[in-house]
Amino acid sequence: MQATARRASGGGRGVGAGSSIGGGKVVRGGKAKARHGATNGTSNGSNGAAGLGGGAATAGMAAVTAAAAKEKPPLKTHDSYESDSSEQVSSSDEEERWKDSKLSNDVPSEYWHIQKLVKYMKAGNQTATIVALCCLKDHDLTTQMNQRAIQDCGGLEVLVNLLESNDMKCRLGALSVLSEISSNLDIRRAIVDLGGIPLLVQIVSEPGRDLKIMAAETIGNVAKVRLARKLVRKCDGIPRLVDLLDVNMNCLRSQRDQLSEEEREMLDMARAGARALWSLSESRHNKELMCKSGIVPLMGRLLKSVHIDVVVPTMGTIQQCASQANYQLAITTEGMIFDIVSHLTSDNLDLKRQCSSAIFKCASDKTASDMVRESGGLEPLVGIARDKTVRDNKQLLAAATGAIWKCAASEANVKKLDQLKAVQVLVQLLNDENEEVLTNVVGAISECVKYQNNREILRTCGGIPLLVNLLNMTHAPLLENIARTLKECATDPESMTLMEELDAIRLIWSLLKNSNPKVQAYAAWALCPCIQNAKDSGELVRSFVGALELVVGLLKSRDNFVLSAVCAAIATIAKDRENLSVLSDHKVIRMLADLVYTTDDLLREHLAAAIASCAPYSMNTQELGRLKTVTPIVGYMVSNNPRVHRTTAMALQKLSEDPQNCITMHQSGVVPFLLETVGSKDRELQEASAGCLQNIRKLALRAEELELCGE
């Protein structure tokens, strides 16, 4: 057996030359790509590394192993690439040599044994290659040291080259090794760089089931690299992998020992394909292509399987894809929710996490959340949150509490959660240190406390002090949910009293300084009921240094949601005369006037309310007219939103106190709108419309009187 390998030109590592497995050649830009030209035919009966050798491999295995063991380990793990003509050696070169010398003393003998086997793969004949692959499989290839041994001596190039061999045993052996060592991130990248992805995709489309399984498993590992996911898509690998999922229901419903050999192979193909698609589904483009390839009904069928090793990767793919709206709809219409819920009671924690995560993403849709309740999904979700044995499994806990949060948006689900005492369970989790868990827990509580009974439960369970304490956190989504929760709590008098004692209003106000627009917005929304229900709220607001200036400053925001919330806060703050005076000194009128041309109905609603509250002070009404705000506000009456009509009518009533504004309104054609809204069932809208019409009519009567007197 030939035991030497020549170095490939171009600085790369070489694949053996002059051997009977095809001869080493340097192709594809300097990478060693030896075409495996074995001519001994193909074998369809090989199943795994144990059957790779054939008769000749069995006879030669002992000789190869013995020869590898007898050879002394070299002084270095790989040849030096430094120039021989260089007499000066840099400090970095010395450091590398010191590391290599240290490596030769520290690594186990197994490292050197693996490198000898790779040498035989490079330089030996076909039989020696198969024997070496078999011997490699005897080592634990999941350890980093053994993976490094293969990589350091150019073994990856050989293994990738063997994928192009004409010999079934060589290809299967190479795939079995690659499927194990590709758990290493560096090796995944190396496989991509060596052009392994097109070869793996090609193998998936070939008839040999063993090859398909190994190739799909390898793709499942390598596709965790972003470039690999793109290459699989470009090579049309996704439709081929989706085809592997097409397994008849009998295979999925029967235990493995009841299946024939062919059915077991079909099941293994589905498992390997699902694992590969799970990794590929991290790409948005791949998700879209998977959907077009018809993956949804196939995943729905696989979910009904009794084989956990099939269900877990399928569920992983589903939860990855569930972030897209088209998949959410498909999951609901295909009836997958019932199967997902059924797996929530599994003993497999990873499967529980995937199911909870899928529900978390889908349950924003009311139909899906109702299906979760109808299929009995709320009980196991609350059970996971209650189970103290899973408290250390933060991913599972976050997924379960997130699913509860989204399901709690439905009133019927909240009633069911009340029966399960979900609020009490969630309050116990407010001491958790994980930000994602806390975000989802507080989000679930925010939905539940929209109902008075849960606000009382939260207060009696000691939840409010815990929530106020969390206002000192910095995680933006968590702060959003805390603000939403305290906004609801502020409507309960006893809870509001407790919040004042805990100085919660000051902490909420400080959130307006946060750089995140959503945090700013929800903090401003939370301030509205806090100011309305606080004792001596006017003095309380003035006690916060720079608070009113901060609020007015937020009117410069470019986010309409922030602007709407700030206008709502200003409308509430301005009900106190002294606070309105301070707001006016900070030029609030001019800043409100700059916003009147908006087309956003939510902003229109609260901007009109803010103008209605600020107009009565001093010369603000005349100032608003001078800034040409009247005509744009009249235009708000064409909106289809009745809430916009109400606040607009209130603003127009205040503005109509100024005669010039009345003239502008009349010229803008406001009267027909007011005549229509004065008949509304909304009492506030009725009164405001009538008041505005009254002011316009009074001005008209005075004008008639003056005209008669002049005559």
C-alpha positions in Angstrom: 0.0 0.0 0.0 1.4 3.4 -0.9 1.9 5.6 2.1 3.0 8.9 0.8 1.1 12.0 -0.5 2.4 14.8 -2.5 1.6 18.4 -1.8 -1.0 20.0 -4.0 0.2 23.1 -5.9 -1.1 26.6 -4.9 -0.5 26.3 -1.2 -3.3 23.8 -0.5 -3.1 20.4 1.0 -2.9 17.6 -1.5 -4.9 14.5 -2.1 -2.8 11.4 -2.9 -1.4 11.0 -6.4 -0.8 7.9 -8.4 -3.3 5.8 -6.4 -6.0 3.6 -7.8 -8.8 5.7 -6.5 -8.4 8.3 -9.2 -5.1 10.2 -8.6 -4.8 13.6 -7.0 -5.5 16.7 -9.1 -5.6 20.4 -8.3 -8.8 21.9 -9.6 -11.4 24.6 -8.8 -9.0 27.4 -7.9 -6.3 25.5 -6.1 -8.6 23.3 -3.9 -7.8 19.6 -4.0 -10.6 17.9 -5.9 -9.6 14.3 -6.7 -12.2 12.6 -8.7 -12.7 9.2 -7.3 -12.5 6.9 -10.3 -13.2 3.5 -8.6 -14.4 1.0 -11.1 -15.4 -1.9 -8.9 -19.1 -1.2 -9.5 -21.7 -0.1 -7.0 -23.2 -1.9 -4.0 -26.8 -1.5 -3.0 -26.6 -3.6 0.0 -24.4 -1.5 2.3 -26.1 0.0 5.4 -23.7 2.2 7.4 -20.0 2.1 8.2 -20.1 -1.5 9.4 -20.9 -2.8 5.9 -18.5 -0.5 4.0 -15.5 -2.8 3.8 -16.7 -5.8 1.9 -14.5 -8.9 2.0 -11.3 -7.2 1.0 -11.8 -4.4 3.6 -12.3 -6.9 6.4 -9.1 -8.7 5.4 -7.0 -5.5 5.3 -8.5 -3.7 8.3 -6.2 -5.2 10.9 -3.1 -4.5 8.7 -4.0 -0.9 8.3 -4.7 -0.4 12.0 -1.5 -2.1 13.0 0.6 0.0 10.6 -1.0 3.2 11.8 -0.3 2.3 15.4 3.3 1.4 14.7 4.2 4.7 13.0 5.7 7.3 15.3 3.8 10.6 15.6 5.4 13.4 13.7 6.8 16.4 15.6 4.2 18.7 14.2 0.5 18.4 13.4 1.0 19.8 9.8 3.8 20.8 7.4 5.3 24.2 7.7 4.4 26.6 4.9 7.3 29.0 5.7 10.0 29.7 3.0 13.2 27.8 3.4 15.3 30.8 2.3 14.1 32.9 5.2 16.8 33.1 8.0 14.9 35.4 10.2 11.9 33.9 12.1 9.3 36.3 13.3 7.9 36.1 16.9 4.5 34.9 15.5 6.2 32.0 13.7 8.1 31.1 16.9 4.8 31.2 18.8 3.2 28.9 16.2 6.1 26.4 16.5 5.9 26.5 20.3 2.1 25.7 20.1 2.8 22.9 17.7 5.5 21.5 20.0 3.1 21.7 22.9 0.3 20.1 20.9 2.5 17.1 20.1 3.0 16.5 23.9 -0.6 17.1 25.0 -2.8 15.4 22.4 -3.8 11.8 22.9 -2.5 9.0 20.7 -5.9 8.8 19.1 -5.2 12.1 17.3 -2.1 10.7 15.6 -3.9 7.5 14.8 -6.7 9.4 13.0 -4.2 11.3 11.0 -2.5 8.1 9.8 -5.9 6.8 8.7 -6.4 10.0 6.7 -3.0 9.3 5.0 -4.1 5.9 3.9 -7.3 7.4 2.5 -5.2 9.8 0.5 -2.6 7.4 -0.8 -4.1 4.0 -0.6 -6.1 2.0 -3.1 -9.9 1.6 -3.0 -9.8 -1.2 -0.4 -7.4 0.8 1.9 -9.7 3.8 1.6 -12.8 1.8 2.6 -10.8 0.2 5.5 -9.6 3.6 6.7 -13.2 4.9 6.6 -14.3 2.0 8.7 -11.5 2.5 11.2 -12.4 6.2 11.4 -15.9 5.3 12.4 -14.5 3.3 15.3 -13.3 6.6 16.9 -15.6 9.0 18.6 -15.9 11.7 15.9 -18.1 14.0 18.0 -15.1 15.1 20.1 -13.3 18.3 19.1 -9.8 16.8 19.2 -10.7 14.0 16.8 -12.5 16.4 14.5 -9.4 18.6 14.5 -7.2 15.6 13.7 -9.2 15.1 10.5 -9.2 18.8 9.6 -5.5 19.4 10.3 -4.2 16.9 7.9 -6.5 17.7 5.0 -9.0 14.9 5.6 -12.0 17.1 4.8 -10.8 17.6 1.2 -10.5 13.8 0.8 -14.0 13.2 2.3 -15.6 15.8 0.1 -13.8 14.4 -3.0 -15.1 10.9 -2.1 -18.7 12.2 -2.6 -18.0 12.2 -6.3 -16.8 8.6 -6.3 -18.4 6.0 -8.4 -18.2 3.5 -5.6 -21.2 3.3 -3.3 -19.2 2.1 -0.3 -16.7 5.0 -0.5 -19.5 7.6 -0.8 -21.5 6.1 2.1 -18.4 5.9 4.3 -17.5 9.5 3.5 -21.0 10.6 4.3 -21.2 8.7 7.5 -18.0 10.5 8.7 -19.1 13.9 7.4 -22.5 13.6 9.1 -20.8 13.2 12.5 -17.9 15.7 12.2 -20.1 18.4 10.7 -21.4 19.2 14.2 -18.3 21.4 14.4 -18.8 25.0 13.2 -15.3 25.3 11.6 -15.9 22.0 9.7 -19.3 23.2 8.5 -17.7 26.2 7.0 -14.9 24.2 5.5 -17.4 21.8 3.8 -19.1 24.9 2.3 -15.8 26.3 1.1 -14.8 23.0 -0.5 -17.9 22.9 -2.6 -19.6 20.2 -0.7 -23.2 21.6 -0.8 -23.9 20.9 -4.5 -22.5 17.4 -4.1 -24.7 16.7 -1.1 -27.8 18.1 -2.8 -27.1 15.9 -5.8 -26.9 12.8 -3.6 -30.3 13.6 -2.1 -31.8 13.2 -5.6 -30.2 9.8 -6.2 -32.0 6.5 -5.7 -29.9 5.0 -2.8 -31.8 5.5 0.4 -28.8 5.1 2.7 -27.0 7.9 0.7 -30.1 10.1 0.9 -30.3 9.7 4.7 -26.6 10.5 5.3 -26.6 13.4 2.9 -29.7 14.9 4.4 -28.3 14.6 7.9 -25.1 16.3 6.8 -27.0 19.1 5.2 -28.9 19.4 8.5 -25.7 20.2 10.2 -23.9 22.2 7.6 -27.1 24.4 6.9 -26.6 26.0 10.2 -24.1 28.2 8.3 -25.9 31.0 6.5 -24.0 30.6 3.2 -24.9 26.9 3.2 -28.6 27.7 3.5 -28.3 30.0 0.5 -26.4 27.4 -1.5 -28.9 24.6 -0.8 -31.7 26.9 -2.2 -29.6 27.9 -5.2 -28.9 24.2 -6.0 -32.7 23.4 -5.9 -32.1 21.3 -2.8 -35.3 22.4 -0.9 -37.9 20.6 -3.1 -35.8 17.5 -3.0 -35.6 17.5 0.8 -39.4 18.2 1.0 -39.9 15.1 -1.1 -38.2 13.0 1.6 -41.1 13.9 4.0 -43.6 12.0 1.9 -44.2 8.9 4.1 -47.4 6.9 4.3 -49.4 7.1 7.4 -48.9 3.4 8.3 -45.2 4.0 8.8 -45.9 7.0 11.0 -48.5 5.3 13.1 -46.7 2.0 13.6 -43.9 1.3 16.0 -40.5 0.8 14.5 -40.2 -2.9 15.3 -43.4 -3.5 13.4 -42.1 -2.0 10.2 -40.3 -3.7 7.3 -36.7 -2.7 6.4 -37.9 -0.6 3.5 -40.5 1.2 5.7 -37.8 1.9 8.3 -35.6 3.5 5.7 -38.5 5.6 4.5 -39.0 6.8 8.1 -35.3 7.6 8.5 -35.4 9.6 5.3 -38.3 11.6 6.6 -36.4 12.2 9.9 -33.2 13.3 8.1 -35.2 15.5 5.7 -37.1 17.2 8.5 -33.8 17.9 10.3 -32.3 19.4 7.2 -35.4 21.6 6.6 -35.3 22.6 10.3 -31.9 24.1 9.8 -32.8 25.6 6.4 -36.0 27.3 7.8 -33.9 29.9 9.5 -33.8 31.7 6.1 -36.9 33.8 5.1 -36.3 33.0 1.4 -36.1 29.3 2.2 -39.4 29.4 4.2 -41.1 30.8 1.2 -39.7 28.2 -1.2 -40.6 25.4 1.3 -44.2 26.6 1.3 -44.3 26.6 -2.5 -42.8 23.1 -2.5 -45.9 21.8 -0.5 -44.3 21.3 2.9 -47.3 22.3 5.0 -49.6 19.2 4.5 -46.6 16.9 4.8 -45.6 18.5 8.1 -49.2 18.1 9.2 -49.0 14.4 8.5 -45.7 14.0 10.2 -47.0 15.6 13.4 -49.3 12.6 13.8 -46.4 10.2 14.0 -45.7 8.1 17.1 -41.9 8.5 16.4 -40.5 11.3 18.6 -37.4 11.5 16.5 -39.5 12.5 13.5 -41.9 14.8 15.4 -39.2 16.9 17.1 -37.5 18.2 13.9 -40.9 18.5 12.2 -42.1 20.6 15.1 -38.9 22.6 15.0 -39.5 23.5 11.4 -43.1 24.4 12.1 -42.2 26.8 14.9 -39.5 28.4 12.7 -41.9 28.9 9.9 -44.8 30.1 12.2 -43.2 33.5 12.3 -44.7 34.2 8.8 -48.3 35.0 8.3 -48.9 32.6 5.5 -47.7 29.7 7.6 -49.8 30.8 10.6 -52.9 30.7 8.4 -51.9 27.3 6.9 -51.2 25.8 10.4 -54.7 26.9 11.5 -56.5 25.7 8.4 -54.7 22.4 8.3 -55.8 21.7 11.8 -52.3 21.3 13.1 -53.1 23.2 16.4 -54.8 20.0 17.8 -51.7 17.9 17.1 -49.4 20.6 18.4 -51.4 20.7 21.7 -51.3 16.9 22.0 -47.5 17.0 22.1 -47.5 19.5 24.9 -47.9 16.6 27.3 -44.8 14.8 25.9 -41.9 13.9 28.2 -39.5 15.3 25.7 -38.7 18.9 26.9 -37.4 20.0 23.6 -40.7 18.9 21.9 -42.6 20.8 24.6 -40.6 23.9 23.9 -41.1 23.7 20.1 -44.9 23.3 20.5 -45.1 26.1 23.0 -43.1 28.4 20.7 -45.3 27.5 17.7 -48.5 28.4 19.7 -46.7 31.6 20.9 -46.3 32.7 17.2 -49.7 31.5 16.0 -52.0 32.5 18.8 -52.1 36.1 17.9 -54.8 35.0 15.5 -58.1 34.7 17.4 -59.1 31.5 15.5 -55.9 29.8 16.5 -56.1 30.9 20.1 -59.7 29.6 20.3 -58.5 26.3 18.9 -55.8 26.1 21.6 -58.5 26.4 24.2 -60.9 24.0 22.6 -58.2 21.4 22.2 -57.2 21.7 25.9 -54.0 23.5 25.3 -54.2 26.1 28.1 -54.0 23.4 30.9 -50.6 22.0 29.9 -49.2 25.6 29.2 -50.1 26.7 32.7 -48.8 23.4 34.0 -45.4 24.1 32.5 -45.4 27.6 34.1 -46.4 26.0 37.4 -43.8 23.2 37.3 -40.9 24.2 39.4 -38.7 21.5 37.9 -38.5 23.3 34.6 -37.6 26.7 36.1 -34.0 26.3 35.0 -35.1 25.6 31.4 -35.5 29.2 30.4 -36.3 28.5 26.8 -39.2 26.2 27.6 -40.5 28.6 30.3 -40.3 31.6 27.9 -42.1 29.7 25.2 -44.9 28.5 27.5 -45.5 31.9 29.1 -45.3 33.6 25.7 -48.0 31.2 24.5 -50.2 32.0 27.5 -49.6 35.7 26.8 -50.9 35.5 23.2 -53.8 33.3 24.1 -54.9 35.7 26.9 -55.9 38.3 24.2 -59.2 36.4 24.0 -61.8 37.0 26.7 -62.9 33.4 26.6 -59.3 32.3 27.2 -58.9 34.6 30.1 -61.9 33.1 31.8 -60.4 29.6 31.3 -57.1 30.9 32.7 -58.9 32.3 35.7 -60.2 28.8 36.4 -56.6 27.5 36.2 -55.4 30.4 38.6 -53.0 31.5 36.0 -52.5 35.0 37.4 -51.3 33.5 40.7 -48.9 31.3 38.9 -47.6 34.2 36.7 -47.0 36.4 39.8 -44.7 33.8 41.2 -42.5 34.0 38.0 -42.0 37.8 38.4 -38.9 37.0 40.5 -37.3 35.2 37.6 -34.0 36.7 36.4 -34.4 35.9 32.6 -35.6 38.9 30.6 -37.4 37.0 28.0 -39.4 35.0 30.6 -40.2 38.2 32.5 -41.3 39.9 29.3 -43.7 37.1 28.4 -45.0 36.8 32.0 -45.7 40.5 32.3 -47.3 40.5 28.9 -49.7 37.7 29.9 -50.5 39.6 33.1 -51.2 42.8 31.1 -53.9 40.9 29.1 -55.5 39.3 32.2 -55.7 42.6 34.3 -57.9 44.1 31.7 -60.6 42.5 33.9 -61.3 43.8 37.4 -61.2 40.5 39.2 -57.6 39.9 38.0 -56.6 43.4 39.0 -57.7 42.5 42.5 -55.9 39.1 42.4 -52.7 40.8 41.2 -52.9 43.3 44.1 -53.6 40.7 46.8 -50.9 38.4 45.5 -48.3 41.1 45.9 -47.7 41.5 42.1 -47.8 45.3 42.0 -44.6 45.9 44.1 -42.8 43.3 41.9 -43.9 45.1 38.7 -42.9 48.5 40.0 -39.5 47.1 41.0 -39.1 45.8 37.4 -39.4 49.4 36.1 -35.7 49.7 36.9 -34.8 47.1 34.2 -33.5 48.2 30.8 -35.0 45.5 28.5 -37.3 47.5 26.2 -40.0 44.8 25.5 -40.3 44.2 29.2 -40.7 47.9 30.0 -43.4 48.1 27.3 -45.4 45.3 29.0 -44.9 46.7 32.5 -46.3 50.1 31.3 -49.3 48.3 29.7 -49.9 46.4 32.9 -49.7 49.4 35.3 -52.0 51.4 32.9 -54.7 48.8 33.6 -54.0 48.7 37.3 -54.3 52.5 37.6 -58.0 52.2 36.9 -58.4 50.3 40.2 -58.5 52.8 43.1 -56.8 50.5 45.6 -54.1 49.6 43.2 -53.6 53.2 42.3 -53.2 54.1 46.0 -50.5 51.4 46.3 -48.8 52.6 43.1 -48.6 56.1 44.6 -47.0 54.7 47.8 -44.4 52.9 45.7 -43.6 56.1 43.7 -44.6 54.2 40.5 -45.8 57.4 38.6 -42.3 58.9 38.8 -40.7 55.7 37.5 -43.2 55.5 34.7 -42.6 59.2 33.8 -38.9 58.4 33.7 -39.6 55.9 30.9 -40.3 58.9 28.6 -36.6 59.4 28.5 -36.1 55.9 27.1 -34.7 55.8 23.5 -37.1 53.1 22.4 -40.3 54.7 20.8 -42.6 51.9 22.0 -41.4 52.3 25.6 -42.0 56.1 25.3 -45.5 55.5 23.9 -46.7 52.9 26.4 -45.3 55.0 29.2 -47.3 58.0 28.0 -50.4 55.9 27.7 -49.9 54.6 31.3 -49.6 58.1 32.6 -53.1 59.0 31.5 -55.1 56.9 34.0 -52.4 57.5 36.6 -52.9 61.3 36.4 -56.7 60.9 36.2 -57.0 58.8 39.4 -54.1 60.0 41.5 -54.9 62.2 44.6 -54.0 65.8 43.9 -52.6 64.9 40.5 -51.9 68.5 39.5 -49.5 69.0 42.4 -48.0 65.5 41.9 -47.1 66.3 38.2 -45.5 69.6 39.2 -43.4 67.9 41.8 -41.5 66.1 39.1 -38.7 68.3 38.0 -38.7 68.9 34.2 -41.6 66.5 33.7 -43.8 68.8 31.6 -40.9 70.0 29.5 -40.1 66.3 28.8 -43.6 65.6 27.7 -43.8 68.7 25.4 -40.4 67.7 23.9 -41.7 64.4 22.8 -44.1 66.2 20.4 -41.0 66.4 18.1 -41.0 62.7 17.7 -41.5 61.3 14.2 -43.4 58.2 15.4 -47.2 58.7 15.2 -47.8 56.1 17.9 -45.6 58.2 20.3 -47.2 61.4 19.2 -50.7 59.9 19.8 -49.8 58.8 23.3 -48.1 62.1 24.2 -51.2 64.1 23.0 -53.4 61.9 25.1 -51.1 62.6 28.1 -51.2 66.3 27.4 -55.0 66.2 27.2 -55.1 64.7 30.7 -52.4 66.9 32.2 -53.9 70.2 30.8 -57.1 69.7 32.8 -55.2 71.2 35.7 -55.1 75.0 35.2 -51.6 75.5 36.6 -50.2 72.6 34.6 -51.8 74.1 31.5 -50.0 77.4 32.2 -46.6 75.6 32.4 -47.4 73.7 29.2 -48.3 76.9 27.4 -45.0 78.5 28.5 -43.2 75.6 26.9 -44.8 76.5 23.5 -47.2 73.5 23.5 -49.7 75.3 21.2 -47.2 75.9 18.4 -46.1 72.3 18.6 -49.6 70.9 18.5 -50.4 73.2 15.5 -47.5 71.6 13.6 -49.2 68.2 13.8 -52.7 69.1 12.5 -52.1 68.0 8.9 -51.7 64.3 9.9 -53.9 61.7 8.2 -53.4 59.1 11.1 -56.8 58.6 12.8 -55.3 57.7 16.2 -53.2 60.8 16.2 -56.1 62.9 15.0 -58.3 61.6 17.9 -55.8 62.5 20.6 -54.4 65.6 19.0 -57.9 67.1 18.9 -58.4 66.1 22.5 -55.1 67.9 23.4 -56.2 71.0 21.5 -59.6 70.9 23.3 -57.9 70.8 26.7 -55.2 73.5 25.9 -57.4 76.0 24.0 -59.3 77.6 26.9 -56.2 79.1 28.6 -55.3 82.8 28.0 -54.9 83.6 24.3 -54.4 79.9 23.2 -57.7 79.9 21.2 -56.7 83.0 19.2 -53.2 81.6 18.8 -54.5 78.3 17.3 -56.6 80.3 14.8 -53.6 82.5 13.9 -51.6 79.3 13.2 -54.2 78.1 10.8 -55.3 75.0 12.6 -59.0 75.4 12.3 -59.5 74.3 8.7 -57.4 71.1 9.0 -59.3 70.2 12.1 -62.6 70.6 10.4 -61.3 68.1 7.8 -61.1 65.5 10.6 -64.9 65.3 10.5 -64.8 63.3 7.2 -63.1 60.4 9.1 -65.1 57.1 9.5 -63.9 56.8 13.1 -66.6 58.0 15.6 -63.9 58.6 18.3 -62.3 61.1 16.0 -65.6 62.8 15.5 -66.1 63.2 19.3 -62.7 64.8 20.1 -62.8 66.9 16.9 -66.2 68.3 17.9 -64.8 69.0 21.4 -61.9 70.9 19.9 -64.1 72.8 17.5 -66.4 73.8 20.4 -63.4 75.3 22.3 -62.0 77.0 19.1 -65.4 78.5 18.3 -65.2 80.7 21.4 -63.2 83.0 19.1 -65.3 84.9 16.5 -62.6 84.7 13.8 -62.4 80.9 14.3 -66.2 80.7 13.9 -66.0 82.5 10.6 -63.2 80.2 9.4 -65.2 77.1 10.4 -68.3 78.3 8.6 -66.3 79.0 5.5 -64.7 75.5 5.7 -68.2 73.9 5.6 -68.3 72.5 9.2 -72.1 73.1 9.7 -73.4 70.1 7.7 -71.1 67.8 9.7 -72.2 69.2 13.0 -75.8 69.0 12.1 -75.2 65.3 11.5 -73.2 64.6 14.6 -75.6 66.5 16.9 -78.0 63.6 16.4 -75.4 61.0 17.5 -76.1 58.6 20.4 -72.8 59.6 21.9 -73.7 62.2 24.5 -70.3 64.0 24.5 -70.3 64.2 20.8 -73.9 65.6 20.9 -73.0 68.3 23.4 -69.8 69.4 21.7 -71.5 69.6 18.3 -74.4 71.5 19.7 -72.1 73.9 21.6 -70.1 74.6 18.4 -73.3 75.2 16.4 -74.5 77.5 19.2 -71.4 79.7 19.0 -71.6 79.9 15.2 -75.3 80.8 15.4 -74.6 83.5 18.1 -72.0 85.1 15.9 -74.3 85.0 12.9 -77.1 86.7 15.0 -74.8 89.4 16.2 -73.7 90.0 12.6 -77.4 90.4 11.6 -78.0 92.8 14.4 -75.1 94.9 13.5 -76.2 94.9 9.9 -79.7 96.0 10.8 -78.4 98.7 13.1 -76.2 100.0 10.3 -79.2 100.3 8.0 
